[in-house]
């Protein structure tokens, strides 16, 4: 029996993964052709299957999402990625699915943020205190050195600990007030939203995290917390104000609660963003749902770097 090697996600930085994604898009990869993920409910959560193929590689990610795991002291997401040779379809390697997701999601955001934020230190608000929030904070710090961070979570102690982790990584950070459910409750707390250059939403919230009228007219919001059409981290007020950017239109209009029902003509996909000069004088929203082509490109880059 062949024992497949496990690829270490630590071999690739987030910005290197972002470069691999951008290179694939510029080389002609069509993300709109990505097959939709399949979702199967289980007694305690959800089973996801995400296949993709193209170029040197093919692959499939099997992921489980168990919302109750937090109370058990366990990760919410588990999974495994199986990478195949693109020509023979022989299995090549395995990657921890949760670690791959934690690498590729901020890498996708970095592709967008490189175009949608000014090339200077950013006043950044991060909603969330989990792995994705932390990975995004480190990505912003690497992409825009000197950026400062306000960490916002429903649990004040976790927000304080999260800010301390960011400071330990070398960036200036402080905890904001507790996030409350619903935009109407969030409007008054001192999270720094009204003065933010960048707002990162990486939560499991089902309701908007802030009043969409609060961010300044030059703010960029990056929302990565969900792939469900009934969930939204940014409210309708901000969506109405903002220029809208997504990975692909088909997936966004199917899965992204923020833009479900929005005229697809308002959406610019990631490949198009790389070829445009977006206005930084208007509010901007990048909504990511996570896609199989992204996992494939990053897993392939990991294999090539081994």
C-alpha positions as CSV (number, residue, x, y, z in Angstrom):
1,X,0.0,0.0,0.0
2,X,1.3,3.4,-1.0
3,X,1.5,5.9,1.9
4,X,1.0,9.4,0.6
5,X,3.1,12.2,2.0
6,X,1.5,15.0,4.0
7,X,2.3,18.5,2.7
8,X,3.2,21.0,5.3
9,X,1.2,24.3,4.8
10,X,4.0,26.1,6.6
11,X,6.2,25.8,3.5
12,X,4.2,28.5,1.7
13,X,3.6,32.0,3.0
14,X,0.2,33.5,2.5
15,X,1.6,36.1,0.1
16,X,3.3,33.4,-1.9
17,X,0.0,31.5,-2.1
18,X,-1.6,34.8,-3.2
19,X,1.0,35.1,-5.9
20,X,0.2,31.5,-7.1
21,X,-3.5,32.3,-7.3
22,X,-3.0,35.6,-9.2
23,X,-0.6,33.9,-11.6
24,X,-3.2,31.2,-12.3
25,X,-5.9,33.8,-13.0
26,X,-3.6,35.8,-15.3
27,X,-2.7,32.6,-17.1
28,X,-6.3,32.1,-18.1
29,X,-7.8,30.0,-15.4
30,X,-11.6,30.5,-15.5
31,X,-12.9,30.5,-12.0
32,X,-16.5,30.8,-13.3
33,X,-16.1,27.2,-14.5
34,X,-15.5,25.9,-10.9
35,X,-17.9,23.1,-10.0
36,X,-20.2,24.0,-7.1
37,X,-19.5,22.4,-3.7
38,X,-21.8,19.7,-2.5
39,X,-23.2,19.9,1.0
40,X,-24.7,17.0,3.0
41,X,-26.2,17.7,6.5
42,X,-25.2,15.4,9.3
43,X,-26.6,15.0,12.8
44,X,-24.2,17.5,14.2
45,X,-23.1,19.7,11.3
46,X,-22.3,19.6,7.6
47,X,-20.2,17.5,5.2
48,X,-18.7,19.4,2.2
49,X,-17.0,18.0,-0.9
50,X,-15.0,20.4,-3.2
51,X,-13.4,18.9,-6.4
52,X,-11.4,20.7,-9.0
53,X,-9.0,19.9,-11.8
54,X,-6.8,21.8,-14.2
55,X,-3.2,22.0,-15.4
56,X,-0.7,19.9,-13.6
57,X,-3.0,18.8,-10.8
58,X,-6.5,17.7,-9.8
59,X,-7.8,17.4,-6.3
60,X,-10.7,17.2,-3.9
61,X,-11.3,18.6,-0.4
62,X,-13.5,16.8,2.1
63,X,-14.5,19.1,5.0
64,X,-16.7,18.7,8.0
65,X,-18.2,21.7,9.9
66,X,-19.4,21.0,13.4
67,X,-20.7,24.2,15.1
68,X,-21.0,22.4,18.5
69,X,-17.3,21.7,18.6
70,X,-16.4,25.0,20.2
71,X,-18.2,23.9,23.4
72,X,-16.1,20.6,23.3
73,X,-12.9,22.5,23.0
74,X,-12.4,21.2,19.4
75,X,-11.9,22.9,16.1
76,X,-15.1,23.8,14.2
77,X,-13.6,22.6,10.9
78,X,-11.9,19.3,10.1
79,X,-10.9,18.0,6.7
80,X,-8.4,16.5,4.3
81,X,-7.3,17.5,0.8
82,X,-6.3,14.7,-1.7
83,X,-4.0,16.0,-4.5
84,X,-3.8,14.0,-7.8
85,X,-1.5,14.2,-10.8
86,X,-3.4,16.1,-13.5
87,X,-2.4,13.7,-16.3
88,X,-2.6,10.3,-14.8
89,X,-4.9,11.1,-11.8
90,X,-2.6,9.1,-9.6
91,X,-2.7,10.3,-6.0
92,X,0.3,12.5,-5.0
93,X,-0.2,13.9,-1.5
94,X,-2.5,14.8,1.3
95,X,-3.0,18.2,3.0
96,X,-4.8,18.9,6.3
97,X,-8.0,20.4,5.0
98,X,-8.5,22.9,7.8
99,X,-4.9,24.1,7.5
100,X,-5.3,24.4,3.8
101,X,-8.4,26.5,4.2
102,X,-6.6,28.7,6.8
103,X,-3.9,29.3,4.2
104,X,-5.9,29.8,1.0
105,X,-8.7,32.0,2.4
106,X,-6.4,34.9,3.4
107,X,-4.4,34.3,0.3
108,X,-7.5,34.9,-1.8
109,X,-8.3,38.0,0.3
110,X,-4.7,39.2,-0.2
111,X,-5.2,39.0,-4.0
112,X,-8.2,41.3,-3.6
113,X,-6.7,43.6,-0.9
114,X,-3.6,44.2,-3.0
115,X,-5.9,45.9,-5.5
116,X,-8.6,47.3,-3.2
117,X,-6.5,49.0,-0.5
118,X,-3.9,51.8,-0.7
119,X,-0.3,50.9,-0.5
120,X,0.3,52.2,3.0
121,X,-0.4,51.2,6.7
122,X,-4.1,50.6,7.2
123,X,-6.3,51.2,10.2
124,X,-7.8,47.8,10.4
125,X,-10.8,46.4,12.3
126,X,-10.9,42.6,12.6
127,X,-14.2,41.0,13.6
128,X,-13.6,37.5,14.9
129,X,-11.0,35.9,17.1
130,X,-10.6,32.5,15.4
131,X,-8.0,31.0,13.0
132,X,-9.3,32.9,9.9
133,X,-9.3,36.2,11.8
134,X,-5.8,35.7,13.0
135,X,-4.5,34.6,9.6
136,X,-6.1,37.6,8.0
137,X,-4.5,40.0,10.5
138,X,-1.1,38.5,9.8
139,X,-1.8,38.8,6.1
140,X,-2.7,42.5,6.3
141,X,0.4,43.1,8.4
142,X,2.6,41.4,5.8
143,X,0.8,43.1,2.8
144,X,0.6,46.6,4.4
145,X,3.5,46.8,6.9
146,X,2.8,49.2,9.8
147,X,-1.0,48.6,9.8
148,X,-2.8,48.8,13.2
149,X,-5.5,46.6,14.4
150,X,-8.7,46.7,16.5
151,X,-9.9,43.2,17.5
152,X,-13.6,42.8,18.0
153,X,-15.3,39.7,19.4
154,X,-18.4,38.8,21.4
155,X,-16.1,37.5,24.2
156,X,-14.1,40.4,25.6
157,X,-11.4,38.1,27.0
158,X,-10.9,36.4,23.7
159,X,-10.6,39.8,21.9
160,X,-8.0,40.9,24.4
161,X,-6.1,37.6,23.9
162,X,-6.4,38.0,20.2
163,X,-5.0,41.5,20.2
164,X,-2.1,40.2,22.4
165,X,-1.3,37.6,19.8
166,X,-1.2,40.2,17.1
167,X,1.1,42.4,19.2
168,X,3.3,39.4,19.8
169,X,3.6,39.0,16.0
170,X,4.9,42.6,15.8
171,X,1.9,44.7,15.0
172,X,0.1,47.4,17.0
173,X,-3.3,46.0,18.2
174,X,-5.9,46.6,20.9
175,X,-9.3,45.1,21.7
176,X,-12.5,46.9,20.8
177,X,-15.8,46.7,22.6
178,X,-17.8,43.5,22.4
179,X,-19.6,42.9,19.2
180,X,-23.4,42.8,19.6
181,X,-25.7,40.8,17.3
182,X,-27.4,43.0,14.8
183,X,-26.3,46.2,13.0
184,X,-28.5,48.3,15.2
185,X,-26.7,47.2,18.4
186,X,-23.3,47.5,16.7
187,X,-23.7,51.1,15.6
188,X,-22.6,52.6,18.9
189,X,-19.7,50.5,20.2
190,X,-16.2,51.9,19.8
191,X,-14.7,49.3,17.5
192,X,-13.1,51.9,15.2
193,X,-15.4,51.1,12.2
194,X,-16.1,54.8,11.5
195,X,-12.4,55.5,11.1
196,X,-11.3,52.2,9.5
197,X,-9.4,51.9,6.2
198,X,-10.1,48.1,6.2
199,X,-12.7,46.0,8.0
200,X,-12.1,42.2,8.0
201,X,-15.1,40.1,8.9
202,X,-14.1,36.5,9.7
203,X,-16.9,35.2,12.0
204,X,-19.7,32.7,12.4
205,X,-22.2,35.5,12.8
206,X,-25.5,35.2,11.0
207,X,-26.5,38.9,11.3
208,X,-24.5,42.0,10.1
209,X,-21.7,43.0,12.3
210,X,-21.8,46.8,12.0
211,X,-24.0,49.6,10.7
212,X,-23.2,49.9,7.1
213,X,-23.5,53.7,7.2
214,X,-20.6,54.0,9.6
215,X,-17.5,53.1,7.5
216,X,-16.0,56.1,5.7
217,X,-16.4,56.5,2.0
218,X,-12.9,55.2,1.4
219,X,-13.2,52.0,3.4
220,X,-12.7,48.4,2.2
221,X,-14.6,45.5,3.8
222,X,-13.4,41.9,3.3
223,X,-16.1,39.4,4.4
224,X,-15.0,35.7,4.5
225,X,-17.1,34.1,7.3
226,X,-19.8,32.2,5.4
227,X,-20.9,30.5,2.2
228,X,-24.6,30.4,3.0
229,X,-27.2,32.6,1.3
230,X,-29.1,33.4,4.5
231,X,-26.0,34.7,6.3
232,X,-24.4,38.1,6.0
233,X,-21.6,39.9,7.9
234,X,-22.1,43.2,6.0
235,X,-25.6,44.8,5.9
236,X,-27.7,46.0,2.9
237,X,-26.8,49.6,3.6
238,X,-23.1,49.0,3.1
239,X,-23.8,46.7,0.0
240,X,-25.8,49.6,-1.5
241,X,-23.0,52.0,-1.0
242,X,-20.1,49.8,-2.1
243,X,-18.5,48.7,-5.3
244,X,-18.8,44.9,-5.1
245,X,-16.1,42.3,-5.8
246,X,-16.4,38.5,-5.6
247,X,-14.4,35.4,-6.5
248,X,-16.9,34.5,-9.2
249,X,-20.4,35.7,-10.0
250,X,-22.0,32.3,-10.2
251,X,-20.9,31.2,-6.7
252,X,-21.5,34.6,-5.1
253,X,-25.1,34.9,-6.4
254,X,-25.7,31.4,-5.2
255,X,-23.9,31.3,-1.8
256,X,-23.0,34.8,-0.6
257,X,-25.8,36.3,1.6
258,X,-24.4,39.8,1.1
259,X,-25.0,39.8,-2.6
260,X,-27.7,37.2,-3.2
261,X,-30.4,39.1,-5.1
262,X,-28.0,41.8,-6.2
263,X,-27.8,42.6,-9.9
264,X,-24.9,40.5,-11.2
265,X,-23.9,43.4,-13.3
266,X,-22.7,45.2,-10.1
267,X,-20.2,42.4,-9.4
268,X,-16.6,42.3,-10.5
269,X,-14.9,38.9,-10.2
270,X,-11.4,38.3,-9.1
271,X,-9.9,37.7,-12.5
272,X,-11.4,41.0,-13.8
273,X,-10.2,42.9,-10.7
274,X,-6.6,42.0,-11.6
275,X,-7.1,43.7,-14.9
276,X,-8.8,46.9,-13.6
277,X,-7.9,50.0,-11.6
278,X,-10.6,50.1,-8.9
279,X,-11.5,53.4,-7.4
280,X,-10.2,53.7,-3.8
281,X,-12.4,56.8,-3.3
282,X,-15.5,54.7,-2.9
283,X,-16.5,52.0,-0.4
284,X,-15.5,48.6,-1.5
285,X,-16.7,45.1,-0.5
286,X,-14.9,41.9,-1.3
287,X,-17.0,38.9,-0.5
288,X,-15.4,35.5,-0.5
289,X,-17.2,32.1,-0.1
290,X,-14.2,29.8,-0.7
291,X,-13.9,27.8,-3.8
292,X,-12.3,24.5,-5.0
293,X,-10.1,26.1,-7.7
294,X,-8.4,28.1,-4.9
295,X,-7.6,24.9,-2.9
296,X,-6.3,23.2,-6.0
297,X,-3.9,26.1,-6.9
298,X,-2.6,26.4,-3.3
299,X,-2.2,22.7,-2.8
300,X,-0.4,22.4,-6.1
301,X,1.9,25.3,-5.1
302,X,2.6,23.4,-1.8
303,X,3.5,20.3,-3.8
304,X,5.7,22.2,-6.1
305,X,7.5,23.8,-3.2
306,X,8.2,20.4,-1.5
